Amino acid sequence: DYLRKCVGPKGSVSTTPMDSTDPRTMPAALTLWALALQGTDPVTVGLIAENLRLGQEPTSHGWGVSFGAPANPSNTAQVLIALRWAGIARDAVWVREAADYLLSAQRGDGSWRNSSDEWFTAATPHLPYRCSNFGTAWGLTAMLWFPEGPYADSSWRASERLIAAQLPGGAWQFDAYDPKEHVWCSAQ
């Protein structure tokens, strides 16, 4: 019920019900994913999926932190994962274009760059909220939806090797410059 309160009439999703004028990509993707898995509200799932389709960045075909923002691999991967669970066809042109963007953003070692998002809410307009995204974990999870063709050979296999080698003490680190172990990297 709370998630549904964050969904606007045209399928945009905000951080809280009070922030409807500031829809964001990650809340949209995660809300789509959660409601799709619940399976009880296909109308809202369809609205969110269509809103994401319309908000796809027209040049790169990826998604950024909000509509109109430059695309980044983490948000694009989050949307692809949500679309998968929402039952959107992976061979839809716009979905394949997003997968192509994600593949083009992959680094030579199999990783994707990490991203961070910062925003404010109506309830706390002077307190920034932040979210860091472990790009390789999100990218690999999204690309597993595409097990054939160029995606499998050059994408998820390299990432799988990279992630398997990056297990200091059972956790993952955010990046080489940040050698600390982080629960959110491991969870993602």
Contact map, one row per residue, 1 for C-alpha under 8 A:
11111000000000000000000000000000000000000000000000000000000000000000000000000000000000000000000000000000000000000000000000000000000000000000000000000000000000000000000000000000000000000000
11111100000000000000000000000000000000000000000000000000000000000000000000000000000000000000000000000000000000000000000000000000000000000000000000000000000000000000000000000000000000000000
11111110000000000000000000000010000000000000000000000000000000000000000000000000000000000000000000000000000000000000000000000000000000000000000000000000000000000000000000000000000000000000
11111110000000000000000000000000000000000001000000000000000000000000000000000000000000000000000000000000000000000000000000000000000000000000000000000000000000000000000000000000000000000000
11111111000000011000000000000000000000000000000000000000000000000000000000000000000000000000000000000000000000000000000000000000000000000000000000000000000000000000000000000000000000000000
01111111000011111001000000000000000000000000000000000000000000000000000000000000000000000000000000000000000000000000000000000000000000000000000000000000000000000000000000000000000000000000
00111111111111001001000000000000000000000001000100000000000000000000000000000000000000000000000000000000000000000000000000000000000000000000000000000000000000000000000000000000000000000000
00001111111111000001000000000000000000000000000000000000000000000000000000000000000000000000000000000000000000000000000000000000000000000000000000000000000000000000000000000000000000000000
00000011111100000000000000000000000000000000000000000000000000000000000000000000000000000000000000000000000000000000000000000000000000000000000000000000000000000000000000000000000000000000
00000011111100000000000000000000000000000000001100100000000000000000000000000000000000000000000000000000000000000000000000000000000000000000000000000000000000000000000000000000000000000000
00000011111110000000000000000000000000000001001111100000000000000000000000000000000000000000000000000000000000000000000000000000000000000000000000000000000000000000000000000000000000000000
00000011111111000000001100010000000000000000000100110000000000000000000000000000000000000000000000000000000000000000000000000000000000000000000000000000000000000000000000000000000000000000
00000111001111100001001110110010000000000000000100000000000000000000000000000000000000000000000000000000000000000000000000000000000000000000000000000000000000000000000000000000000000000000
00000111000111111011111100110000000000000000000000000000000000000000000000000000000000000000000000000000000000000000000000000000000000000000000000000000000000000000000000000000000000000000
00000100000011111011011100100000000000000000000000000000000000000000000000000000000000000000000000000000000000000000000010000000000000000000000000000000000000000000000000000000000000000000
00001100000001111111000000000000000000000000000000000000000000000000000000000000000000000000000000000000000000000000000010000000000000000000000000000000000000000000000000000000000000000000
00001110000001111111000000000000000000000000000000000000000000000000000000000000000000000000000000000000000000000000000000000000000000000000000000000000000000000000000000000000000000000000
00000000000000011111000000000000000000000000000000000000000000000000000000000000000000000000000000000000000000000000000011100000000000000000000000000000000000000000000000000000000000000000
00000000000001111111111000000000000000000000000000000000000000000000000000000000000000000000000000000000000000000000000011000000000000000000000000000000000000000000000000000000000000000000
00000111000011111111111000000000000000000000000000000000000000000000000000000000000000000000000000000000000000000000000000000000000000000000000000000000000000000000000000000000000000000000
00000000000001000011111000000000000000000000000000000000000000000000000000000000000000000000000000000000000000000000000000000000000000000000000000000000000000000000000000000000000000000000
00000000000001100011111100000000000000000000000000000000000000000000000000000000000000000000000000000000000000000000000000000000000000000000000000000000000000000000000000000000000000000000
00000000000111100011111110110000000000000000000000000000000000000110000000000000000000000000000000000000000000000000000000000000000000000000000000000000000000000000000000000000000000000000
00000000000111100000011111110000000000000000000000000000000000001110000000000000000000000000000000000000000000000000000000000000000000000000000000000000000000000000000000000000000000000000
00000000000010000000001111111000000000000000000000010000000000111110000000100010000000000000000000000000000000000000000000000000000000000000000000000000000000000000000000000000000000000000
00000000000000000000000111111100000000000000000000000000000000001000000000100110000000000000000000000000000000000000000000000000000000000000000000000000000000000000000000000000000000000000
00000000000011100000001111111110000000000000000000000000000000000000000000000000000000000000000000000000000000000000000000000000000000000000000000000000000000000000000000000000000000000000
00000000000111000000001111111111000000000000000100010000000000000000000000000000000000000000000000000000000000000000000000000000000000000000000000000000000000000000000000000000000000000000
00000000000000000000000011111111100000000000000000000000000000000000000000000110111000000000000000000000000000000000000000000000000000000000000000000000000000000000000000000000000000000000
00000000000000000000000001111111110000000000000000000000000000000000000000000110010000000000000000000000000000000000000000000000000000000000000000000000000000000000000000000000000000000000
00100000000010000000000000111111111000000000000000000000000000000000000000000000000000000000000000000000000000000000000000000000000000000000000000000000000000000000000000000000000000000000
00000000000000000000000000011111111100000000100110000000000000000000000000000000011001000000000000000000000000000000000000000000000000000000000000000000000000000000000000000000000000000000
00000000000000000000000000001111111110000000000000000000000000000000000000000000111011000000000000000000000000000000000000000000000000000000000000000000000000000000000000000000000000000000
00000000000000000000000000000111111111000000000000000000000000000000000000000000000000000000000000000000000000000000000000000000000000000000000000000000000000000000000000000000000000000000
00000000000000000000000000000011111111111000100000000000000000000000000000000000000000000000000000000000000000000000000000000000000000000000000000000000000000000000000000000000000000000000
00000000000000000000000000000001111111111100100000000000000000000000000000000000010011000000000000000000000000000000000000000000000000000000000000000000000000000000000000000000000000000000
00000000000000000000000000000000111111100000000000000000000000000000000000000000000011000000000000000000000000000000000000000000000000000000000000000000000000000000000000000000000000000000
00000000000000000000000000000000011111111000000000000000000000000000000000000000000000000000000000000000000000000000000000000000000000000000000000000000000000000000000000000000000000000000
00000000000000000000000000000000001111111100000000000000000000000000000000000000000000000000000000000000000000000000000000000000000000000000000000000000000000000000000000000000000000000000
00000000000000000000000000000000001101111100000000000000000000000000000000000000000000000000000000000000000000000000000000000000000000000000000000000000000000000000000000000000000000000000
00000000000000000000000000000000001101111111100000000000000000000000000000000000000000000000000000000000000000000000000000000000000000000000000000000000000000000000000000000000000000000000
00000000000000000000000000000000000100111111110000000000000000000000000000000000000000000000000000000000000000000000000000000000000000000000000000000000000000000000000000000000000000000000
00000000000000000000000000000000000000001111111000000000000000000000000000000000000000000000000000000000000000000000000000000000000000000000000000000000000000000000000000000000000000000000
00010010001000000000000000000000000000001111111100000000000000000000000000000000000000000000000000000000000000000000000000000000000000000000000000000000000000000000000000000000000000000000
00000000000000000000000000000001001100001111111110000000000000000000000000000000000001000000000000000000000000000000000000000000000000000000000000000000000000000000000000000000000000000000
00000000000000000000000000000000000000000111111111000000000000000000000000000000000000000000000000000000000000000000000000000000000000000000000000000000000000000000000000000000000000000000
00000000011000000000000000000000000000000011111111100000000000000000000000000000000000000000000000000000000000000000000000000000000000000000000000000000000000000000000000000000000000000000
00000010011110000000000000010001000000000001111111110000000000000000000000000000000000000000000000000000000000000000000000000000000000000000000000000000000000000000000000000000000000000000
00000000001000000000000000000001000000000000111111111000000000000000000000000000001001000000000000000000000000000000000000000000000000000000000000000000000000000000000000000000000000000000
00000000001000000000000000000000000000000000011111111100000000000000000000000000000000000000000000000000000000000000000000000000000000000000000000000000000000000000000000000000000000000000
00000000011100000000000000000000000000000000001111111110000000000000000000000000000000000000000000000000000000000000000000000000000000000000000000000000000000000000000000000000000000000000
00000000000100000000000010010000000000000000000111111111000000000000000000000010000000000000000000000000000000000000000000000000000000000000000000000000000000000000000000000000000000000000
00000000000000000000000000000000000000000000000011111111000000000000000000000000000000000000010000000000000000000000000000000000000000000000000000000000000000000000000000000000000000000000
00000000000000000000000000000000000000000000000001111111000000000000000000000000000000000000000000000000000000000000000000000000000000000000000000000000000000000000000000000000000000000000
00000000000000000000000000000000000000000000000000111111100000100011000000000000000000000000000000000000000000000000000000000000000000000000000000000000000000000000000000000000000000000000
00000000000000000000000000000000000000000000000000011111110011100010000000000000000000000000000000000000000000000000000000000000000000000000000000000000000000000000000000000000000000000000
00000000000000000000000000000000000000000000000000000011111111110011111000000000000000000000000000000000000000000000000000000000000000000000000000000000000000000000000000000000000000000000
00000000000000000000000000000000000000000000000000000001111111000000000000000000000000000000000000000000000000000000000000000000000000000000000000000000000000000000000000000000000000000000
00000000000000000000000000000000000000000000000000000000111110000000000000000000000000000000000000000000000000000000000000000000000000000000000000000000000000000000000000000000000000000000
00000000000000000000000000000000000000000000000000000000111111000000001000000000000000000000000001001000000000000000000000000000000000000000000000000000000000000000000000000000000000000000
00000000000000000000000000000000000000000000000000000001111111100000001000000000000000000000010011001000000000000000000000000000000000000000000000000000000000000000000000000000000000000000
00000000000000000000000000000000000000000000000000000001110111110000001110110000000000000000000011001100000000000000000000000000000000000000000000000000000000000000000000000000000000000000
00000000000000000000000010000000000000000000000000000011100011111110111110110010000000000000000000000000000000000000000000000000000000000000000000000000000000000000000000000000000000000000
00000000000000000000000010000000000000000000000000000000100001111111111100110000000000000000000000000000000000000000000000000000000000000000000000000000000000000000000000000000000000000000
00000000000000000000000111000000000000000000000000000000000000111110111100100000000000000000000000000000000000000000100000000000000000000000000000000000000000000000000000000000000000000000
00000000000000000000001110000000000000000000000000000000000000111111100000000000000000000000000000000000000000000000000000000000000000000000000000000000000000000000000000000000000000000000
00000000000000000000001110000000000000000000000000000011100000111111100000000000000000000000000000000000000000000000000000000000000000000000000000000000000000000000000000000000000000000000
00000000000000000000000000000000000000000000000000000010100000010111110000000000000000000000000000000000000000000000000000000000000000000000000000000000000000000000000000000000000000000000
00000000000000000000000000000000000000000000000000000000100000111111111000000000000000000000000000000000000000000000000000000000000000000000000000000000000000000000000000000000000000000000
00000000000000000000000000000000000000000000000000000000100000111001111100000000000000000000000000000000000000000000000000000000000000000000000000000000000000000000000000000000000000000000
00000000000000000000000000000000000000000000000000000000100111111000111110110000000000000000000000000000000000000000000000000000000000000000000000000000000000000000000000000000000000000000
00000000000000000000000000000000000000000000000000000000000001111000011111110000000000000000000000000000000000000010000000000000000000000000000000000000000000000000000000000000000000000000
00000000000000000000000000000000000000000000000000000000000001100000001111111000000000000000000000000100100000011100000000000000000000100010000000000000000000000000000000000000000000000000
00000000000000000000000000000000000000000000000000000000000000000000000111111100000000000000000000000000000000011110000000000000000011100110000000000000000000000000000000000000000000000000
00000000000000000000000011000000000000000000000000000000000001111000001111111110000000000000000000000000000000000000000000000000000000000000000000000000000000000000000000000000000000000000
00000000000000000000000000000000000000000000000000000000000001110000001111111111000000000000000001000100000000000000000000000000000000000000000000000000000000000000000000000000000000000000
00000000000000000000000000000000000000000000000000000000000000000000000011111111100000000000000000000100000000000000000000000000000000000110111000000000000000000000000000000000000000000000
00000000000000000000000001001100000000000000000000000000000000000000000001111111110000000000000000000000000000000000000000000000000000000100010000000000000000000000000000000000000000000000
00000000000000000000000011001100000000000000000000010000000000100000000000111111111000000000000000000000000000000000000000000000000000000000000000000000000000000000000000000000000000000000
00000000000000000000000000000000000000000000000000000000000000000000000000011111111100000000001001100000000000000000000000000000000000000000010000000000000000000000000000000000000000000000
00000000000000000000000000001000100000000000000000000000000000000000000000001111111110000000000000000000000000000000000000000000000000000000110010000000000000000000000000000000000000000000
00000000000000000000000000001101100100000000000000000000000000000000000000000111111111000000000000000000000000000000000000000000000000000000000000000000000000000000000000000000000000000000
00000000000000000000000000001001100000000000000010000000000000000000000000000011111111110000000000000000000000000000000000000000000000000000000000000000000000000000000000000000000000000000
00000000000000000000000000000000000000000000000000000000000000000000000000000001111111111100000000000000000000000000000000000000000000000000000010000000000000000000000000000000000000000000
00000000000000000000000000000000100110000000000000000000000000000000000000000000111111110000000000000000000000000000000000000000000000000000000000000000000000000000000000000000000000000000
00000000000000000000000000000001100110000000100010000000000000000000000000000000011111110000000000000000000000000000000000000000000000000000000000000000000000000000000000000000000000000000
00000000000000000000000000000000000000000000000000000000000000000000000000000000001111111000000000000000000000000000000000000000000000000000000000000000000000000000000000000000000000000000
00000000000000000000000000000000000000000000000000000000000000000000000000000000001111111101000000000000000000000000000000000000000000000000000000000000000000000000000000000000000000000000
00000000000000000000000000000000000000000000000000000000000000000000000000000000000100111111001000000000000000000000000000000000000000000000000000000000000000000000000000000000000000000000
00000000000000000000000000000000000000000000000000000000000000000000000000000000000100011111001100000000000000000000000000000000000000000000000011000000000000000000000000000000000000000000
00000000000000000000000000000000000000000000000000000000000000000000000000000000000000001111101100000000000000000000000000000000000000000000000000000000000000000000000000000000000000000000
00000000000000000000000000000000000000000000000000000000000000000000000000000000000000011111111100000000000000000000000000000000000000000000000000000000000000000000000000000000000000000000
00000000000000000000000000000000000000000000000000000000000000000000000000000000000000000011111110000000000000000000000000000000000000000000000000000000000000000000000000000000000000000000
00000000000000000000000000000000000000000000000000001000000010000000000000000000000000000001111111000000000000000000000000000000000000000000000000000000000000000000000000000000000000000000
00000000000000000000000000000000000000000000000000000000000000000000000000000001000000001111111111100000000000000000000000000000000000000000000000000000000000000000000000000000000000000000
00000000000000000000000000000000000000000000000000000000000000000000000000000000000000000111111111110000000000000000000000000000000000000000000000000000000000000000000000000000000000000000
00000000000000000000000000000000000000000000000000000000000011000000000000000000000000000000111111111000000000000000000000000000000000000000000000000000000000000000000000000000000000000000
00000000000000000000000000000000000000000000000000000000000111000000000000010001000000000000011111111100000000000000000000000000000000000000000000000000000000000000000000000000000000000000
00000000000000000000000000000000000000000000000000000000000000000000000000000001000000000000001111111110000000000000000000000000000000000000001000000000000000000000000000000000000000000000
00000000000000000000000000000000000000000000000000000000000000000000000000000000000000000000000111111111000000000000000000000000000000000000000000000000000000000000000000000000000000000000
00000000000000000000000000000000000000000000000000000000000111000000000000000000000000000000000011111111100000000000000000000000000000000000000000000000000000000000000000000000000000000000
00000000000000000000000000000000000000000000000000000000000001000000000010011000000000000000000001111111110000000000000000000000000000000010000000000000000000000000000000000000000000000000
00000000000000000000000000000000000000000000000000000000000000000000000000000000000000000000000000111111110000000000000000000000000000000000000000000010001000000000000000000000000000000000
00000000000000000000000000000000000000000000000000000000000000000000000000000000000000000000000000011111110000000000000000000000000000000000000000000000000000000000000000000000000000000000
00000000000000000000000000000000000000000000000000000000000000000000000010000000000000000000000000001111111000010000000000000000000000000000000000000000000000000000000000000000000000000000
00000000000000000000000000000000000000000000000000000000000000000000000000000000000000000000000000000111111101111000000000000000000000000000000000000000001000000000000000000000000000000000
00000000000000000000000000000000000000000000000000000000000000000000000000000000000000000000000000000000111111111000000000000000000000000000000000000000000000000000000000000000000000000000
00000000000000000000000000000000000000000000000000000000000000000000000000000000000000000000000000000000011111100000000000000000000000000000000000000000000000000000000000000000000000000000
00000000000000000000000000000000000000000000000000000000000000000000000000000000000000000000000000000000001111100000000000000000000000000000000000000000000001100100000000000000000000000000
00000000000000000000000000000000000000000000000000000000000000000000000000000000000000000000000000000000011111110000000000000000000000010000000000000000011111111100000000000000000000000000
00000000000000000000000000000000000000000000000000000000000000000000000000000000000000000000000000000000011111111000000000000000000000110000000000000000000001100100000000000000000000000000
00000000000000000000000000000000000000000000000000000000000000000000000011000000000000000000000000000000111001111100000000000000000000110010000000000000000000000000000000000000000000000000
00000000000000000000000000000000000000000000000000000000000000000000000011000000000000000000000000000000011000111110000000000000000001110000000000000000000000000000000000000000000000000000
00000000000000000000000000000000000000000000000000000000000000000000000011000000000000000000000000000000000000011111000000000000000111110000000000000000000000000000000000000100000000000000
00000000000000000000000000000000000000000000000000000000000000000000000101000000000000000000000000000000000000001111100000000000000111100000000000000000000000000000000000000000000000000000
00000000000000000000000000000000000000000000000000000000000000000000000000000000000000000000000000000000000000000111110000000000011110000000000000000000000000000000000000000000000000000000
00000000000000000000000000000000000000000000000000000000000000001000000000000000000000000000000000000000000000000011111000000000011100000000000000000000000000000000000000000000000000000000
00000000000000000000000000000000000000000000000000000000000000000000000000000000000000000000000000000000000000000001111100000001111000000000000000000000000000000000000000000000000000000000
00000000000000000000000000000000000000000000000000000000000000000000000000000000000000000000000000000000000000000000111110000001110000000000000000000000000000000000000000000000000000000000
00000000000000000000000000000000000000000000000000000000000000000000000000000000000000000000000000000000000000000000011111011111100000000000000000000000000000000000000000000000000000000000
00000000000000110110000000000000000000000000000000000000000000000000000000000000000000000000000000000000000000000000001111111011000000000000000000000000000000000000000000000000000000000000
00000000000000000110000000000000000000000000000000000000000000000000000000000000000000000000000000000000000000000000000111111000000000000000000000000000000000000000000000000000000000000000
00000000000000000100000000000000000000000000000000000000000000000000000000000000000000000000000000000000000000000000000011111000000000000000000000000000000000000000000000000000000000000000
00000000000000000000000000000000000000000000000000000000000000000000000000000000000000000000000000000000000000000000000111111111000000000000000000000000000000000000000000000000000000000000
00000000000000000000000000000000000000000000000000000000000000000000000000000000000000000000000000000000000000000000000111111111000000000000000000000000000000000000000000000000000000000000
00000000000000000000000000000000000000000000000000000000000000000000000000000000000000000000000000000000000000000000000100011111000000000000000000000000000000000000000000000000000000000000
00000000000000000000000000000000000000000000000000000000000000000000000000000000000000000000000000000000000000000000000110011111100000000000000000000000000000000000000000000000000000000000
00000000000000000000000000000000000000000000000000000000000000000000000000000000000000000000000000000000000000000000011110011111110000000000000000000000000000000000000000000000000000000000
00000000000000000000000000000000000000000000000000000000000000000000000000000000000000000000000000000000000000000000011100000011111000000000000000000000000000000000000000000000000000000000
00000000000000000000000000000000000000000000000000000000000000000000000000000000000000000000000000000000000000000001111000000001111100000000000000000000000000000000000000000000000000000000
00000000000000000000000000000000000000000000000000000000000000000000000000000000000000000000000000000000000000000001110000000000111110000000000000000000000000000000000000000000000000000000
00000000000000000000000000000000000000000000000000000000000000000000000000000000000000000000000000000000000000000111100000000000011111000000000000000000000000000000000000000000000000000000
00000000000000000000000000000000000000000000000000000000000000000000000001000000000000000000000000000000000000000111000000000000001111100100000000000000000000000000000000000000000000001001
00000000000000000000000000000000000000000000000000000000000000000000000001000000000000000000000000000000000000001110000000000000000111111100000000000000000000000000000000000100000000001001
00000000000000000000000000000000000000000000000000000000000000000000000011000000000000000000000000000000000000111110000000000000000011111110000000000000000000000000000000000000000000000000
00000000000000000000000000000000000000000000000000000000000000000000000000000000000000000000000000000000000001111100000000000000000001111111000000000000000000100010000000000000000000000000
00000000000000000000000000000000000000000000000000000000000000000000000000000000000000000000000000000000000000000000000000000000000001111111100000000000000000000010000000000000000000001001
00000000000000000000000000000000000000000000000000000000000000000000000001001100000000000000000000000000000000000000000000000000000011111111110000000000000000000000000000000000000000000001
00000000000000000000000000000000000000000000000000000000000000000000000011001000000000000000000000000100000000010000000000000000000000111111111000000000000000000000000000000000000000000000
00000000000000000000000000000000000000000000000000000000000000000000000000000000000000000000000000000000000000000000000000000000000000011111111100000000001100110000000000000000000000000000
00000000000000000000000000000000000000000000000000000000000000000000000000001000100000000000000000000000000000000000000000000000000000001111111110000000000000000000000000000000000000000000
00000000000000000000000000000000000000000000000000000000000000000000000000001101100000000000000000000000000000000000000000000000000000000111111111000000000000000000000000000000000000000000
00000000000000000000000000000000000000000000000000000000000000000000000000001000000000000000000000100000000000000000000000000000000000000011111111100011001100000000000000000000000000000000
00000000000000000000000000000000000000000000000000000000000000000000000000000000000000000000000000000000000000000000000000000000000000000001111111100001000100000000000000000000000000000000
00000000000000000000000000000000000000000000000000000000000000000000000000000000100100000100000000000000000000000000000000000000000000000000111111100000000000000000000000000000000000000000
00000000000000000000000000000000000000000000000000000000000000000000000000000000000000000100000000000000000000000000000000000000000000000000011111111011000000000000000000000000000000000000
00000000000000000000000000000000000000000000000000000000000000000000000000000000000000000000000000000000000000000000000000000000000000000000001111111011000000000000000000000000000000000000
00000000000000000000000000000000000000000000000000000000000000000000000000000000000000000000000000000000000000000000000000000000000000000000000001111111100000000000000000000000000000000000
00000000000000000000000000000000000000000000000000000000000000000000000000000000000000000000000000000000000000000000000000000000000000000000000001111111100000000000000000000000000000000000
00000000000000000000000000000000000000000000000000000000000000000000000000000000000000000000000000000000000000000000000000000000000000000000000000011111111000000000000000000000000000000000
00000000000000000000000000000000000000000000000000000000000000000000000000000000000000000000000000000010000000000000000000000000000000000000001001111111111100000000000000000000000000000000
00000000000000000000000000000000000000000000000000000000000000000000000000000000000000000000000000000000000000000000000000000000000000000000001101111111111110000000000000000000000000000000
00000000000000000000000000000000000000000000000000000000000000000000000000000000000000000000000000000000000000000000000000000000000000000000000000011111111110000000000000000000000000000000
00000000000000000000000000000000000000000000000000000000000000000000000000000000000000000000000000000000000001000000000000000000000000000000000000000111111111000000000000000000000000000000
00000000000000000000000000000000000000000000000000000000000000000000000000000000000000000000000000000010010001000000000000000000000000000001001000000111111111100000000000000000000000000000
00000000000000000000000000000000000000000000000000000000000000000000000000000000000000000000000000000000000001000000000000000000000000000001001100000011111111110000000000000000000000000000
00000000000000000000000000000000000000000000000000000000000000000000000000000000000000000000000000000000000001000000000000000000000000000000000000000001111111111000000000000000000000000000
00000000000000000000000000000000000000000000000000000000000000000000000000000000000000000000000000000000000011100000000000000000000000000000000000000000011111111100000000000000000000000000
00000000000000000000000000000000000000000000000000000000000000000000000000000000000000000000000000000000000011100000000000000000000000010001000000000000001111111110000000000000000000000000
00000000000000000000000000000000000000000000000000000000000000000000000000000000000000000000000000000000000001000000000000000000000000000001000000000000000111111111000000000000000000000000
00000000000000000000000000000000000000000000000000000000000000000000000000000000000000000000000000000000000001000000000000000000000000000000000000000000000011111111100000000000000000000000
00000000000000000000000000000000000000000000000000000000000000000000000000000000000000000000000000000000000011100000000000000000000000000000000000000000000001111111110000000000000000000000
00000000000000000000000000000000000000000000000000000000000000000000000000000000000000000000000000000000000000000000000000000000000000011000000000000000000000111111111000010000000000000000
00000000000000000000000000000000000000000000000000000000000000000000000000000000000000000000000000000000000000000000000000000000000000000000000000000000000000011111111000000000000000000000
00000000000000000000000000000000000000000000000000000000000000000000000000000000000000000000000000000000000000000000000000000000000000000000000000000000000000001111111000000000000000000000
00000000000000000000000000000000000000000000000000000000000000000000000000000000000000000000000000000000000000000000000000000000000000000000000000000000000000000111111100111000000000000000
00000000000000000000000000000000000000000000000000000000000000000000000000000000000000000000000000000000000000000000000000000000000000000000000000000000000000000011111111110000000000000000
00000000000000000000000000000000000000000000000000000000000000000000000000000000000000000000000000000000000000000000000000000000000000000000000000000000000000000000011111111000000010000000
00000000000000000000000000000000000000000000000000000000000000000000000000000000000000000000000000000000000000000000000000000000000000000000000000000000000000000000001111100000000000000000
00000000000000000000000000000000000000000000000000000000000000000000000000000000000000000000000000000000000000000000000000000000000000000000000000000000000000000000001111110000000000000000
00000000000000000000000000000000000000000000000000000000000000000000000000000000000000000000000000000000000000000000000000000000000000000000000000000000000000000000011111111000000011101100
00000000000000000000000000000000000000000000000000000000000000000000000000000000000000000000000000000000000000000000000000000000000000000000000000000000000000000010011101111100000011101100
00000000000000000000000000000000000000000000000000000000000000000000000000000000000000000000000000000000000000000000000000000000000000000000000000000000000000000000010100111111011111001000
00000000000000000000000000000000000000000000000000000000000000000000000000000000000000000000000000000000000000000100000000000000000001000000000000000000000000000000000000011111011111001000
00000000000000000000000000000000000000000000000000000000000000000000000000000000000000000000000000000000000000000000000000000000000000000000000000000000000000000000000000001111111000000000
00000000000000000000000000000000000000000000000000000000000000000000000000000000000000000000000000000000000000000000000000000000000000000000000000000000000000000000000000001111111000000000
00000000000000000000000000000000000000000000000000000000000000000000000000000000000000000000000000000000000000000000000000000000000000000000000000000000000000000000000000000011111000000000
00000000000000000000000000000000000000000000000000000000000000000000000000000000000000000000000000000000000000000000000000000000000000000000000000000000000000000000000000001111111100000000
00000000000000000000000000000000000000000000000000000000000000000000000000000000000000000000000000000000000000000000000000000000000000000000000000000000000000000000000000001111111110000000
00000000000000000000000000000000000000000000000000000000000000000000000000000000000000000000000000000000000000000000000000000000000000000000000000000000000000000000000000001100011111000000
00000000000000000000000000000000000000000000000000000000000000000000000000000000000000000000000000000000000000000000000000000000000000000000000000000000000000000000000100111100001111101000
00000000000000000000000000000000000000000000000000000000000000000000000000000000000000000000000000000000000000000000000000000000000000000000000000000000000000000000000000111100000111111100
00000000000000000000000000000000000000000000000000000000000000000000000000000000000000000000000000000000000000000000000000000000000000000000000000000000000000000000000000110000000011111110
00000000000000000000000000000000000000000000000000000000000000000000000000000000000000000000000000000000000000000000000000000000000000000000000000000000000000000000000000000000000001111111
00000000000000000000000000000000000000000000000000000000000000000000000000000000000000000000000000000000000000000000000000000000000011001000000000000000000000000000000000111100000011111111
00000000000000000000000000000000000000000000000000000000000000000000000000000000000000000000000000000000000000000000000000000000000000000000000000000000000000000000000000110000000001111111
00000000000000000000000000000000000000000000000000000000000000000000000000000000000000000000000000000000000000000000000000000000000000000000000000000000000000000000000000000000000000111111
00000000000000000000000000000000000000000000000000000000000000000000000000000000000000000000000000000000000000000000000000000000000011001100000000000000000000000000000000000000000000011111
